[in-house]
Amino acid sequence: MTTKMATSTSRLSGESGSSPSAKKTKKSILSTSKLSSSKLKKTEQKKRMIQDLASRIPTCEYSAVVAIDFGTTYSGYAYAFSSDPTNVRVMDPRYLGVKSSYSPAQQPTVLLLSEDEEFHSFGSEAQEFYRDLDEEECLKWLYFEKFKMELHTRENLYDGMELIAANGQTVSASKVFAHALRYFKVLSQRELNDLSTSPLRVSDDDIQWVITIPAIWRPSARQFMRKAAIEAGLVTTANPKQLILALEPEAASIYCQQLQLRDCIPQSLHAETQRTPYQIFSSSSTSSSPSSSPSGSPGHPSSASSSPSLSNSSSIEALPSYLPATSLLPGTSYMVVDCGGGTIDLTVHYVEENGSLKEICKSSGGAWGSIGVDCQFEMMLVSIFTEKLIQEFIDHHPVSWLELMKGFEAKKRAFNPLRHHASNISLPFALIQHYTSKTRRSVEQAIRMYGDPDVQWSSQGMLRLLTPAMLKLFNPVISTIVKHIQRILSHSYLSQHVIKYLFLVGGFAESPVLQSAIRDAFGSSMNIVIPHDMSLSILKGAVQYGLNPRAINIRRSVLTYGVACLHKFDPSIHPIEKKVSKDGTDWCTQIFDVFVRTDQPIPQGHSITRSYKLARSSLQSTVLTLFASQNKDVRYVTDPGVKKIGELHLGLPSPTHSSGPEGKLREVSMTMTFGDTEISVKGRDPDSGHTALVQIDFLCKK
């Protein structure tokens, strides 16, 4: 047992470095005048910031940095040699052996294993091989897709948990993830060795690995990914620092911080959407940004303007006046919205004087990625053909089902309400045959009975979705994203910050529907910036982060962390049921001694040390138990939502103090180090100098 002796030897202060307040009225971005003296000062300020930031970048101890963007729907890798850190290269498609249907630098996150669970193929190669199998033959193969979402959606993650393949068989989840990570390890090392100018091969020890993960992932999911990386051979338990888990919106933020005008898409789409007869969202699903007001009439653009207009009714020539030519200035606050296949991650950063970034409010988001549109399409099919028949079709014709969804994926990516009147989707013959044989009705009758005039059966024998029908599939997901951004903008933490830019990144950000919705909702209150290579922003930023992990200077704590201990019992504040008596003293047990609270700002690498007295000095060892909670105000380890995350076992050599009445109770200390994407914990016995590290275990016990 331990009793609390002292408070933290290092206390965290509140937020510092708030951005300067700004006027309510947004400055015009129409000015094309020559540089004023204030602009010259800003230019000099940028130069000093870049020089200072460059001087702070540590020398990389590895020959190369390789980042793996392990996405829900698409994955890839990028890298840079430490001798040439500004030259970030993405995956060369020549090493894949098959052309990707999406991007040369990314592959579908699809894994194919043999029936004895050995690796066969990944990405487009896995899709094509599986598609060409006979319906009976494919049931022998283990096909996995979108399996990354399991780490977000499962309530409890544990060692030995299994994933279900397309044929219904189960495989160890860690083995599935390890196979996928090992695939990128082999490919990237082969490419590095082909390009390396050194006569020596790039070995495992020469690479700093970075794996991107959603910021909204729980600690258990982060731990699971690290274990899979160890199983894949990327890193060993003896050298854990060789692997960095980079938060996806943070990686994107680092990339966006250095964006230049030529790297971004002009905002001409917004003017076009004003001319479309279709309403992207129902009026009840979204509302104006809390801090925005309409900048003009919602009607058609003025005929006097011949060039495309921005969301702020500004000419395309005005772009340089709001996007810095080199990098974001100190004092700038901006939001990054990472829209991926499975999840949406949102973070808000403030650029400090030295160019490093401070997290203003805790990263947030949800499972509102592009696969949510797929789910809406599946629900439509269920409504048309019934859930029972669709499930039977999936069970008996898995390849045909995958082909159907792959066809919809292509239509979803290509859909633009400004250019497409309808999207035609081929239904598999096996589905048509299965439905007609079971119901004695035609597919055309089923669609007519569905009752939506925008969902039709074409004369070519295809499912035809008119533009309003397609927009309905997008609406639930995108309206949720817009509402969440609005909630964050109204957060009290942002009251002293003016969010000047919103960077829209990730694979889902390629959707014209999403782009239009974001510009419509927030274009009047901030500048919407969309990089040309939005789907690679995270990947490239992750490499930059691997080269300089100090780029993020202050983060917000994801959870409330603490230790279980005893306090002297106080009947005025402690519940009687927690009272215990030892050696004539009354104690309150199960106290949650808080080290940091959720959403608390923490500098990178910040350590907090607490000292505790042992209940008896004669103990030969002691155990300190760590707990965590999503709640900010926690008093006891038995409070709702509190979870045990680890134990620190500290051996104690023969005590040097007497345990008698005149003796001094022995002390031990615990140090928690925060501010990175993972935390570390160390215990120490001051008497002997003996220390111990804690292997924090966020995984559940089965």
C-alpha positions in Angstrom: 0.0 0.0 0.0 1.1 3.5 -0.7 0.0 6.8 0.8 0.3 10.1 -0.9 3.1 12.3 0.5 3.5 15.3 -1.8 2.1 16.9 -4.8 3.7 16.9 -8.2 7.2 18.3 -8.4 6.2 19.9 -11.6 3.0 21.7 -12.0 1.5 22.6 -15.4 0.4 26.1 -16.0 -2.6 27.1 -18.1 -2.4 27.9 -21.7 0.2 30.4 -22.8 0.9 32.2 -26.0 -2.7 32.9 -26.9 -3.0 34.4 -30.4 -3.6 38.1 -30.7 -7.2 39.1 -30.8 -8.6 40.1 -34.1 -11.3 42.4 -35.2 -14.8 41.0 -35.7 -14.9 42.2 -39.3 -12.8 40.1 -41.5 -10.1 41.9 -43.5 -10.7 42.1 -47.2 -8.7 39.6 -49.3 -9.2 41.6 -52.5 -6.2 43.8 -52.0 -3.5 43.5 -54.8 -1.5 46.5 -53.7 2.3 46.4 -53.4 3.9 45.2 -50.2 3.5 47.7 -47.4 5.9 48.2 -44.5 3.8 45.9 -42.4 4.0 43.2 -45.0 7.7 43.6 -45.2 7.9 43.1 -41.5 5.8 39.9 -41.8 8.2 38.6 -44.5 11.2 39.2 -42.2 9.3 37.5 -39.4 8.7 34.4 -41.6 12.4 34.2 -42.5 13.4 34.4 -38.9 10.8 31.7 -38.0 12.0 29.4 -40.7 15.7 29.9 -39.7 14.8 29.2 -36.1 12.7 26.2 -36.9 15.5 24.8 -39.1 18.0 25.2 -36.3 15.8 23.2 -33.9 15.5 20.2 -36.2 17.5 17.4 -34.6 20.0 15.4 -36.6 18.3 12.2 -37.5 20.1 9.2 -36.1 18.7 7.0 -38.9 19.7 6.8 -42.5 16.1 7.2 -43.6 12.6 7.9 -42.4 9.8 5.7 -43.7 6.1 6.6 -43.0 3.3 4.1 -43.5 -0.2 5.7 -43.9 -2.3 2.7 -42.9 -5.7 3.8 -44.0 -9.2 2.2 -43.7 -9.7 2.1 -47.5 -6.2 3.0 -49.0 -2.7 2.7 -47.7 0.8 3.7 -48.9 4.2 4.7 -47.8 6.6 7.6 -48.3 10.2 8.2 -47.2 13.1 10.6 -47.1 16.8 10.1 -46.6 18.3 12.0 -43.7 20.9 13.3 -46.0 18.2 14.9 -48.2 15.3 15.6 -45.7 13.4 18.0 -48.0 13.0 15.4 -50.7 10.0 13.4 -49.6 9.2 10.6 -52.0 6.0 8.5 -52.2 5.7 4.8 -53.1 6.9 4.0 -56.6 4.1 2.0 -58.3 6.7 0.0 -60.3 7.4 -2.0 -57.1 3.8 -3.0 -56.8 3.6 -5.3 -59.8 0.0 -4.2 -60.5 -1.6 -0.8 -61.2 -3.7 0.7 -58.4 -7.2 1.6 -59.4 -7.0 4.7 -57.2 -3.6 6.4 -56.9 -0.1 5.3 -58.0 1.1 6.1 -54.5 -1.6 4.2 -52.6 -3.1 0.8 -52.6 -6.5 -0.5 -51.5 -6.3 -1.7 -47.9 -7.1 -5.3 -48.9 -5.3 -8.3 -47.6 -5.5 -11.8 -49.1 -4.2 -14.9 -47.1 -4.1 -18.5 -48.1 -6.3 -21.0 -46.2 -3.3 -21.8 -43.9 -3.1 -18.0 -43.1 0.1 -17.3 -45.1 0.5 -14.0 -47.0 -0.5 -14.1 -50.6 -1.1 -10.5 -51.8 -2.1 -7.0 -50.8 -3.9 -4.1 -52.5 -5.1 -4.2 -56.1 -3.2 -7.5 -56.7 -5.3 -9.1 -53.9 -8.5 -7.6 -55.3 -7.8 -8.9 -58.9 -6.7 -12.4 -57.8 -9.7 -12.8 -55.6 -12.1 -11.4 -58.2 -10.9 -14.0 -60.8 -11.5 -17.0 -58.4 -14.4 -19.3 -58.9 -17.3 -18.7 -56.4 -16.5 -22.0 -54.7 -12.8 -21.6 -54.8 -12.9 -18.1 -53.2 -14.4 -19.7 -50.1 -11.0 -21.2 -49.3 -9.2 -17.9 -49.3 -9.1 -15.4 -46.4 -10.0 -11.9 -47.8 -9.9 -8.9 -45.5 -10.9 -5.3 -46.3 -11.6 -2.2 -44.1 -10.3 -4.1 -41.1 -8.6 -1.1 -39.6 -12.0 0.1 -38.4 -12.2 -2.8 -36.0 -9.7 -1.0 -33.8 -12.0 1.9 -33.6 -15.4 0.3 -33.4 -14.8 -2.6 -31.1 -15.5 -1.6 -27.5 -12.8 -3.9 -26.0 -9.5 -4.8 -27.7 -7.4 -7.7 -26.3 -4.6 -10.0 -27.2 -5.8 -12.9 -29.2 -8.8 -11.1 -30.7 -9.8 -12.2 -34.1 -11.1 -10.7 -37.4 -13.6 -12.3 -39.7 -12.6 -12.9 -43.3 -15.0 -12.6 -46.2 -15.6 -16.4 -46.1 -16.6 -16.2 -42.4 -13.4 -17.8 -41.0 -11.5 -16.0 -38.3 -7.8 -15.1 -38.0 -5.8 -13.5 -35.3 -6.2 -9.7 -35.6 -2.5 -9.1 -34.8 -1.5 -11.5 -37.6 -3.7 -9.7 -40.1 -2.2 -6.3 -39.2 1.3 -7.7 -39.1 1.0 -9.2 -42.6 -0.1 -5.8 -44.0 2.7 -3.8 -42.2 5.3 -6.4 -43.3 4.2 -6.0 -46.9 5.0 -2.2 -46.8 8.2 -2.9 -44.9 9.5 -5.2 -47.6 8.5 -2.9 -50.4 9.9 0.3 -48.9 13.2 -1.4 -48.0 13.6 -2.7 -51.5 13.0 0.8 -52.9 15.3 2.4 -50.4 18.1 0.1 -51.3 17.6 0.7 -55.0 17.9 4.4 -54.5 20.5 4.6 -51.8 23.8 6.1 -52.9 25.6 4.2 -50.1 27.4 0.9 -51.1 25.9 -0.6 -47.9 22.4 -1.9 -47.9 19.8 -0.1 -45.8 19.2 -2.5 -42.9 16.4 -2.7 -40.4 18.4 -0.6 -37.9 18.9 2.2 -40.4 15.2 3.2 -40.6 13.0 5.4 -38.4 9.5 4.0 -38.9 6.4 6.1 -38.6 2.9 4.7 -38.7 -0.1 7.1 -38.9 -3.1 6.5 -36.7 -6.3 8.5 -36.1 -6.1 11.0 -33.3 -9.4 9.8 -31.9 -8.1 6.3 -31.4 -8.1 5.1 -27.8 -4.8 4.2 -26.2 -5.7 0.5 -26.5 -5.9 0.8 -30.3 -2.5 2.6 -30.3 -1.0 -0.1 -28.3 -2.4 -2.8 -30.6 -0.9 -1.1 -33.6 2.5 -1.0 -31.9 2.3 -4.7 -31.1 1.4 -5.5 -34.7 4.5 -3.5 -35.8 6.7 -5.5 -33.5 5.2 -8.7 -34.9 5.8 -7.4 -38.4 9.5 -6.8 -37.6 9.5 -3.1 -38.0 10.7 -2.5 -34.4 11.8 -4.5 -31.4 10.8 -4.2 -27.7 14.4 -3.4 -27.0 14.3 -0.2 -29.2 10.7 1.1 -29.1 11.8 4.6 -30.1 12.5 3.3 -33.6 8.7 3.4 -34.2 6.8 6.7 -33.9 3.0 6.6 -34.0 2.0 9.8 -35.7 -1.5 11.2 -35.3 -3.0 11.7 -38.8 -4.3 15.3 -38.4 -1.0 16.3 -36.8 0.9 14.9 -39.7 -1.4 16.7 -42.1 -1.0 19.9 -40.1 2.8 19.8 -40.4 2.5 19.4 -44.1 -0.1 22.1 -44.4 2.0 24.5 -42.4 4.5 24.7 -45.3 2.0 24.8 -48.2 2.5 27.3 -50.9 -0.1 28.8 -53.3 0.9 26.5 -56.1 0.1 23.5 -53.9 -3.6 24.3 -53.5 -6.8 24.0 -55.5 -8.4 27.4 -56.4 -11.8 27.9 -54.8 -13.7 28.1 -58.0 -16.0 25.2 -57.2 -17.9 27.2 -54.6 -19.2 29.7 -57.3 -20.3 26.7 -59.4 -22.2 25.1 -56.6 -24.3 28.3 -56.3 -25.5 27.6 -59.8 -26.5 24.0 -59.2 -30.3 23.4 -58.9 -29.6 20.7 -56.3 -29.5 21.3 -52.6 -26.5 19.4 -51.0 -28.2 19.2 -47.6 -31.6 19.5 -46.2 -32.1 22.8 -44.4 -32.5 21.1 -41.1 -29.2 19.2 -41.3 -26.8 22.1 -41.2 -26.6 25.7 -40.1 -24.3 28.6 -40.4 -21.0 28.7 -38.6 -21.4 30.3 -35.2 -18.9 33.0 -36.1 -20.0 33.5 -39.7 -22.4 35.7 -41.4 -23.4 35.6 -45.1 -21.0 37.7 -47.1 -23.5 38.3 -49.9 -26.6 37.2 -51.6 -27.1 33.4 -52.1 -28.1 34.1 -55.6 -26.1 33.6 -58.8 -22.7 35.2 -59.2 -22.6 38.6 -60.7 -22.4 38.5 -64.5 -19.8 41.3 -64.3 -17.2 38.8 -63.1 -15.9 36.7 -65.9 -13.4 34.7 -63.8 -14.4 32.1 -61.3 -15.0 33.5 -57.8 -13.9 32.3 -54.4 -16.2 31.4 -51.5 -15.7 34.9 -50.3 -16.8 36.3 -53.7 -13.2 37.2 -54.4 -11.3 36.9 -57.7 -8.8 34.1 -58.2 -6.0 36.7 -58.3 -6.8 37.4 -54.6 -5.5 34.0 -53.5 -1.9 35.2 -52.7 -3.3 37.7 -50.3 -4.6 35.1 -47.9 -2.3 32.1 -48.3 1.3 32.9 -47.3 3.9 32.2 -50.0 6.3 30.4 -47.7 4.6 29.1 -44.5 2.0 30.1 -41.9 3.1 33.1 -39.7 3.6 32.9 -35.9 0.4 33.8 -34.2 -1.8 32.0 -36.8 -4.5 29.6 -35.6 -5.9 27.1 -38.1 -8.0 24.0 -38.3 -7.1 20.7 -40.0 -10.0 18.4 -41.0 -8.7 15.0 -42.0 -11.4 13.2 -43.9 -10.5 9.6 -44.4 -12.2 6.4 -45.5 -13.2 5.3 -42.0 -12.8 8.3 -39.6 -12.8 12.0 -39.5 -10.1 13.7 -37.3 -10.1 17.3 -36.5 -7.4 19.4 -34.8 -6.8 23.1 -34.2 -3.2 24.4 -34.0 -1.5 27.6 -33.1 1.8 28.6 -34.7 4.2 29.7 -32.0 7.1 32.2 -32.5 9.6 29.5 -33.2 7.4 27.9 -35.8 6.4 24.9 -33.6 2.8 24.0 -33.2 0.5 24.1 -30.1 -2.7 22.1 -29.9 -5.4 24.5 -28.9 -8.1 21.9 -28.2 -8.1 18.2 -28.0 -8.3 16.3 -31.3 -11.8 15.0 -32.0 -13.9 13.3 -34.6 -15.8 10.1 -35.3 -16.5 7.3 -37.6 -17.9 9.5 -40.3 -15.5 8.6 -43.2 -16.4 7.9 -46.8 -17.4 4.3 -46.0 -20.4 5.9 -44.4 -21.7 6.6 -47.9 -21.1 3.0 -48.7 -23.3 2.0 -45.7 -26.1 4.3 -47.0 -25.9 2.5 -50.3 -26.1 -0.9 -48.6 -29.1 0.3 -46.7 -30.7 1.3 -49.9 -30.1 -2.2 -51.4 -31.6 -3.7 -48.2 -34.7 -1.6 -48.5 -35.1 -2.6 -52.2 -34.3 -6.3 -51.9 -34.8 -7.0 -48.2 -32.1 -7.7 -45.6 -32.6 -11.5 -45.7 -32.0 -11.7 -49.5 -29.0 -9.4 -49.4 -27.4 -11.3 -46.6 -27.9 -14.6 -48.4 -26.3 -13.1 -51.5 -23.3 -11.9 -49.5 -22.9 -15.3 -47.9 -23.1 -17.3 -51.2 -21.6 -14.9 -53.6 -18.9 -12.9 -51.8 -16.9 -12.1 -54.9 -20.0 -10.7 -56.7 -20.8 -8.6 -53.6 -17.3 -7.2 -53.6 -17.6 -6.4 -57.3 -20.9 -4.6 -56.7 -19.4 -2.4 -53.9 -16.3 -1.8 -55.9 -18.5 -0.5 -58.8 -20.3 1.8 -56.4 -16.9 3.0 -55.0 -15.9 4.1 -58.4 -19.2 6.0 -58.9 -18.9 7.6 -55.5 -15.4 8.9 -56.2 -16.4 10.3 -59.6 -19.7 11.8 -58.5 -20.0 15.5 -59.0 -23.5 17.0 -58.7 -22.4 19.8 -61.1 -21.5 17.4 -63.9 -23.4 14.2 -63.4 -27.1 13.8 -64.0 -27.2 10.2 -63.0 -24.9 7.3 -61.9 -25.5 3.9 -63.4 -24.4 0.9 -61.3 -24.3 -2.6 -62.6 -26.0 -5.2 -60.4 -24.4 -8.7 -60.5 -26.4 -11.2 -62.5 -26.2 -13.5 -59.4 -28.1 -10.9 -57.4 -30.8 -10.4 -60.0 -31.2 -14.2 -60.4 -31.2 -14.7 -56.6 -33.9 -12.1 -56.1 -36.2 -13.2 -59.0 -36.0 -16.9 -58.0 -36.9 -16.1 -54.4 -39.7 -13.6 -54.9 -41.0 -14.3 -58.5 -40.7 -10.5 -59.1 -38.4 -8.6 -61.4 -35.7 -6.2 -60.2 -37.6 -3.4 -62.0 -40.7 -4.2 -59.9 -38.6 -4.1 -56.7 -37.2 -0.7 -57.6 -40.6 0.6 -58.5 -41.9 -0.6 -55.1 -39.1 1.2 -53.3 -40.9 4.3 -54.2 -38.1 6.8 -54.9 -38.5 8.5 -58.3 -34.7 9.3 -58.3 -33.9 5.6 -58.0 -34.6 3.8 -61.3 -34.0 0.7 -63.4 -32.4 1.8 -66.7 -33.2 0.5 -70.1 -29.6 -0.9 -70.2 -30.5 -3.1 -67.1 -28.6 -1.0 -64.5 -29.5 0.6 -61.2 -29.8 4.3 -62.0 -29.3 6.9 -59.3 -30.2 10.4 -60.2 -28.3 13.2 -58.6 -30.8 13.8 -55.7 -30.6 10.1 -54.8 -26.8 10.2 -54.8 -26.8 13.3 -52.6 -29.1 11.5 -50.1 -26.4 8.9 -49.7 -23.8 11.6 -48.9 -26.0 13.7 -46.7 -25.9 11.8 -43.3 -22.1 11.6 -43.2 -21.3 15.1 -44.5 -24.0 16.9 -42.3 -22.5 15.1 -39.3 -19.0 16.4 -40.2 -20.3 20.0 -40.7 -22.1 19.9 -37.4 -19.0 18.7 -35.6 -16.9 21.5 -37.0 -19.5 24.0 -35.9 -19.3 22.5 -32.3 -15.6 22.8 -32.2 -15.7 26.4 -33.5 -18.0 27.3 -30.6 -15.6 25.7 -28.0 -14.6 28.0 -25.2 -10.9 27.3 -25.8 -11.2 29.1 -29.2 -12.6 32.3 -27.7 -9.2 34.0 -27.8 -8.2 32.6 -31.2 -9.3 33.6 -34.7 -9.3 30.5 -36.9 -8.0 31.9 -40.1 -7.7 28.8 -42.2 -9.4 25.4 -42.6 -7.3 22.8 -44.3 -9.3 20.0 -45.8 -7.2 16.8 -46.4 -7.5 13.1 -46.7 -9.0 10.8 -49.4 -12.6 11.8 -48.7 -11.6 15.4 -49.2 -11.4 14.7 -52.9 -15.2 14.5 -53.0 -16.7 17.7 -54.7 -19.8 17.1 -52.5 -17.7 17.4 -49.3 -15.6 20.3 -50.6 -18.8 22.2 -51.5 -20.4 21.6 -48.2 -17.4 22.8 -46.2 -17.1 26.0 -48.3 -20.8 26.7 -48.1 -20.8 26.3 -44.3 -17.5 28.0 -43.4 -16.2 29.9 -46.4 -17.6 33.2 -45.2 -15.8 33.0 -41.8 -12.4 31.5 -42.8 -10.3 30.6 -45.8 -10.9 27.0 -47.0 -7.6 25.6 -48.3 -7.5 22.3 -50.1 -4.1 20.9 -51.2 -3.8 19.4 -54.7 -2.4 16.2 -53.2 -4.9 16.1 -50.3 -4.9 12.3 -50.1 -1.1 12.3 -49.6 -0.9 15.2 -47.1 -0.9 12.9 -44.1 1.7 10.6 -45.7 4.1 13.4 -46.6 3.6 15.1 -43.3 4.3 11.9 -41.4 7.8 11.8 -43.0 8.4 15.4 -42.0 7.2 14.5 -38.4 9.6 11.6 -38.3 12.5 13.9 -39.3 11.4 16.4 -36.6 9.2 15.0 -33.8 9.5 18.3 -32.0 7.3 20.0 -34.6 4.3 19.6 -32.2 5.3 21.4 -29.0 2.2 21.2 -26.9 -0.6 18.6 -27.0 -3.8 18.1 -25.1 -4.0 15.1 -22.9 -6.3 12.4 -24.3 -7.2 11.0 -20.9 -7.1 11.7 -17.2 -4.2 9.7 -15.8 -3.4 8.8 -12.2 -2.4 6.4 -9.5 -4.4 4.6 -6.8 -3.3 5.6 -3.3 -4.5 6.2 0.3 -5.3 9.4 2.1 -5.9 9.9 5.7 -9.6 9.5 6.2 -11.6 12.7 6.5 -15.3 12.0 7.4 -16.3 15.3 5.9 -15.2 14.4 2.4 -14.6 10.7 2.2 -17.4 8.0 2.0 -17.5 5.7 5.0 -17.4 2.6 2.8 -13.8 3.5 1.7 -12.5 3.7 5.3 -9.8 1.3 6.4 -7.8 1.2 9.6 -4.1 0.3 9.7 -1.8 0.5 12.8 -4.3 2.8 14.6 -4.7 5.2 11.7 -7.9 5.6 9.5 -7.3 5.8 5.8 -9.5 6.4 2.7 -8.7 3.8 0.1 -9.0 3.8 -3.7 -8.1 7.5 -4.1 -7.4 8.5 -7.7 -4.3 10.7 -7.5 -4.5 12.7 -10.7 -1.3 13.4 -12.7 -2.9 15.2 -15.7 -6.5 15.7 -16.7 -8.1 15.1 -20.0 -7.8 18.1 -22.4 -5.0 19.6 -20.3 -2.3 21.3 -22.3 1.1 19.5 -21.9 4.5 20.5 -23.4 6.2 17.7 -25.3 8.3 15.5 -23.0 6.9 17.0 -19.9 7.5 14.9 -16.8 5.5 14.9 -13.5 6.9 13.1 -10.5 5.0 12.2 -7.4 6.4 10.7 -4.1 4.5 8.2 -2.0 5.1 6.7 1.5 4.9 3.0 1.9 2.4 1.7 4.5 5.3 -0.4 6.0 9.0 0.1 5.6 9.7 -3.6 5.8 8.2 -4.3 2.4 10.6 -6.0 -0.1 8.6 -4.8 -3.1 5.6 -2.6 -3.9 3.1 -2.2 -6.7 1.7 1.1 -7.9 -1.4 0.8 -10.0 -2.2 3.2 -12.8 -5.6 4.2 -13.9 -7.1 6.3 -16.7 -10.5 7.9 -17.5 -12.1 10.0 -20.2 -13.7 12.1 -17.5 -11.9 15.2 -16.3 -13.2 15.2 -12.7 -12.3 11.8 -11.1 -12.0 11.2 -7.3 -11.8 7.5 -6.9 -10.6 4.6 -9.0 -14.0 3.0 -8.6 -15.7 6.0 -10.3 -17.6 5.2 -13.6 -15.4 5.1 -16.6 -12.1 4.6 -14.7 -10.0 1.8 -16.1 -6.9 0.1 -14.9 -4.1 0.5 -17.5 -1.0 -0.9 -15.8 1.0 -1.8 -12.8 4.5 -0.7 -11.7 6.4 -3.4 -9.9 9.3 -2.0 -7.9 11.7 -4.2 -6.1 13.0 -2.7 -2.8 16.4 -3.8 -1.3 16.7 -4.1 2.4 15.4 -0.9 4.0 17.8 1.6 5.5 15.3 3.1 7.9 13.6 1.6 11.0 9.9 0.9 10.7 9.4 1.7 14.5 7.5 4.7 15.9 10.5 6.9 15.6 11.5 5.6 12.2 10.8 7.2 8.9 8.4 5.6 6.5 10.0 4.6 3.2 9.3 6.5 0.1 9.0 5.6 -3.6 8.4 7.9 -6.6 6.6 7.6 -9.9 7.3 9.8 -13.0 5.0 10.1 -15.9 6.2 11.7 -19.1 3.6 13.2 -21.4 3.3 15.3 -24.5 4.1 12.6 -27.1 1.5 10.4 -28.8 2.2 7.7 -26.1 3.1 8.1 -22.4 5.9 6.5 -20.4 6.0 5.7 -16.7 9.0 5.1 -14.4 9.2 4.2 -10.8 12.2 4.8 -8.4 13.3 3.8 -5.0 15.4 6.8 -3.7 17.0 4.7 -1.0 18.7 2.2 -3.4 18.4 4.1 -6.7 16.6 1.1 -8.1 14.2 2.0 -11.0 11.6 0.2 -13.0 9.7 1.0 -16.2 6.0 0.3 -16.6 4.6 -1.6 -19.5 1.2 0.1 -19.7 -1.4 -2.3 -20.9 -4.6 -0.7 -22.3 -5.7 -4.0 -23.7 -8.5 -5.8 -22.0 -8.1 -9.3 -20.5 -10.3 -11.8 -22.4 
